[in-house]
Amino acid sequence: MHMKKIHSSLISVYYEDTDSTGFVYHTNYIKFAERARSNLVRDQFPDVQKLFNANDFFFVVNQLNTNFLKPASLGDNLRIETFFLENSFCSIKLRQIIFVREMLITEIDVKLVWINGNTKKPSKIPENIIARFNSLEVV
């Protein structure tokens, strides 16, 4: 499967993100990935952000697979790289890879479904949005 990097976000680990071991609590990696996807939309798709804000259309997580490799700790600065994998009629698949410095610590594969805010049902993703996902690339 071809992966194309479309965004990179930096996120710091705070005390509230850790558990009693001092490591990042497992569900917070998913929260960090969500923040990175929000940054992607804000940075690259301001028109889509307006649809989200108006609750006209939005992406919802349909599938999520997380591979925890190494823990992050209090004070770490995380780099979350988001890759576009593929799309279908009403969904996109992304891979998000989390690094501490240059060390890979977590991999997240997520399938997002485009939902019509009025019907609350899956809807065809507009061609212009898919075209822009396909044209994005961060080197």
TACOR-V923959 format. One record per residue. N is the residue number from 0. RES is the residue in one letter. PHI is phi in radians with two decimals (NA if undefined). BURIAL is b if it has 9 or more other C-alpha atoms within 8 Angstrom, else e. Layout:
n=N res=RES phi=PHI burial=BURIAL
n=N res=RES phi=PHI burial=BURIAL
This chain:
n=0 res=M phi=NA burial=e
n=1 res=H phi=-1.35 burial=e
n=2 res=M phi=-2.02 burial=e
n=3 res=K phi=-2.21 burial=b
n=4 res=K phi=-1.21 burial=b
n=5 res=I phi=-2.05 burial=b
n=6 res=H phi=-2.90 burial=b
n=7 res=S phi=-2.42 burial=b
n=8 res=S phi=-2.22 burial=b
n=9 res=L phi=-1.94 burial=e
n=10 res=I phi=-2.39 burial=b
n=11 res=S phi=-1.66 burial=e
n=12 res=V phi=-1.61 burial=b
n=13 res=Y phi=-1.88 burial=e
n=14 res=Y phi=-0.93 burial=e
n=15 res=E phi=-1.09 burial=e
n=16 res=D phi=-1.49 burial=b
n=17 res=T phi=-1.83 burial=b
n=18 res=D phi=-1.83 burial=b
n=19 res=S phi=-1.14 burial=e
n=20 res=T phi=-1.45 burial=e
n=21 res=G phi=1.59 burial=e
n=22 res=F phi=-1.56 burial=b
n=23 res=V phi=-1.12 burial=b
n=24 res=Y phi=-1.13 burial=b
n=25 res=H phi=-0.98 burial=e
n=26 res=T phi=-1.23 burial=e
n=27 res=N phi=-1.23 burial=b
n=28 res=Y phi=-1.10 burial=b
n=29 res=I phi=-1.18 burial=b
n=30 res=K phi=-1.09 burial=e
n=31 res=F phi=-1.09 burial=b
n=32 res=A phi=-1.11 burial=b
n=33 res=E phi=-1.10 burial=e
n=34 res=R phi=-1.06 burial=e
n=35 res=A phi=-1.11 burial=b
n=36 res=R phi=-1.15 burial=b
n=37 res=S phi=-1.10 burial=e
n=38 res=N phi=-1.09 burial=b
n=39 res=L phi=-1.01 burial=b
n=40 res=V phi=-1.12 burial=b
n=41 res=R phi=-1.07 burial=b
n=42 res=D phi=-1.33 burial=e
n=43 res=Q phi=-1.92 burial=e
n=44 res=F phi=-2.36 burial=b
n=45 res=P phi=-1.05 burial=b
n=46 res=D phi=-1.19 burial=e
n=47 res=V phi=-1.23 burial=e
n=48 res=Q phi=-1.01 burial=b
n=49 res=K phi=-1.14 burial=e
n=50 res=L phi=-1.10 burial=b
n=51 res=F phi=-1.07 burial=b
n=52 res=N phi=-1.06 burial=e
n=53 res=A phi=-1.45 burial=e
n=54 res=N phi=1.08 burial=e
n=55 res=D phi=-1.35 burial=b
n=56 res=F phi=-2.49 burial=b
n=57 res=F phi=-2.85 burial=b
n=58 res=F phi=-1.66 burial=e
n=59 res=V phi=-2.13 burial=e
n=60 res=V phi=-1.27 burial=b
n=61 res=N phi=-1.81 burial=e
n=62 res=Q phi=-2.46 burial=e
n=63 res=L phi=-2.55 burial=b
n=64 res=N phi=-2.24 burial=e
n=65 res=T phi=-2.09 burial=e
n=66 res=N phi=-2.06 burial=e
n=67 res=F phi=-1.50 burial=e
n=68 res=L phi=-1.80 burial=e
n=69 res=K phi=-2.56 burial=e
n=70 res=P phi=-1.44 burial=e
n=71 res=A phi=-1.76 burial=b
n=72 res=S phi=-2.24 burial=b
n=73 res=L phi=-0.88 burial=b
n=74 res=G phi=1.56 burial=e
n=75 res=D phi=-1.15 burial=b
n=76 res=N phi=-1.83 burial=b
n=77 res=L phi=-1.73 burial=b
n=78 res=R phi=-1.99 burial=b
n=79 res=I phi=-1.96 burial=b
n=80 res=E phi=-1.76 burial=b
n=81 res=T phi=-1.92 burial=b
n=82 res=F phi=-2.08 burial=b
n=83 res=F phi=-1.53 burial=b
n=84 res=L phi=-1.74 burial=b
n=85 res=E phi=-2.94 burial=e
n=86 res=N phi=-2.43 burial=b
n=87 res=S phi=-2.19 burial=e
n=88 res=F phi=-0.92 burial=e
n=89 res=C phi=-2.26 burial=b
n=90 res=S phi=-2.53 burial=b
n=91 res=I phi=-2.26 burial=b
n=92 res=K phi=-2.05 burial=b
n=93 res=L phi=-2.18 burial=b
n=94 res=R phi=-2.08 burial=b
n=95 res=Q phi=-2.09 burial=b
n=96 res=I phi=-2.05 burial=b
n=97 res=I phi=-1.89 burial=b
n=98 res=F phi=-2.10 burial=b
n=99 res=V phi=-1.96 burial=b
n=100 res=R phi=0.92 burial=e
n=101 res=E phi=-1.81 burial=e
n=102 res=M phi=-1.61 burial=e
n=103 res=L phi=-1.22 burial=b
n=104 res=I phi=-2.06 burial=b
n=105 res=T phi=-2.63 burial=b
n=106 res=E phi=-2.14 burial=b
n=107 res=I phi=-2.26 burial=b
n=108 res=D phi=-1.84 burial=b
n=109 res=V phi=-2.34 burial=b
n=110 res=K phi=-1.91 burial=b
n=111 res=L phi=-1.95 burial=b
n=112 res=V phi=-1.87 burial=b
n=113 res=W phi=-1.43 burial=b
n=114 res=I phi=-2.00 burial=b
n=115 res=N phi=-1.37 burial=b
n=116 res=G phi=-1.14 burial=b
n=117 res=N phi=-1.40 burial=e
n=118 res=T phi=-1.56 burial=e
n=119 res=K phi=1.08 burial=e
n=120 res=K phi=-2.14 burial=e
n=121 res=P phi=-1.01 burial=b
n=122 res=S phi=-2.44 burial=b
n=123 res=K phi=-1.15 burial=e
n=124 res=I phi=-1.25 burial=b
n=125 res=P phi=-0.98 burial=e
n=126 res=E phi=-0.99 burial=e
n=127 res=N phi=-1.14 burial=e
n=128 res=I phi=-1.24 burial=e
n=129 res=I phi=-1.10 burial=b
n=130 res=A phi=-1.04 burial=e
n=131 res=R phi=-1.24 burial=e
n=132 res=F phi=-1.03 burial=b
n=133 res=N phi=-1.18 burial=e
n=134 res=S phi=-1.59 burial=e
n=135 res=L phi=-1.19 burial=e
n=136 res=E phi=-2.83 burial=e
n=137 res=V phi=-1.88 burial=e
n=138 res=V phi=-1.97 burial=e
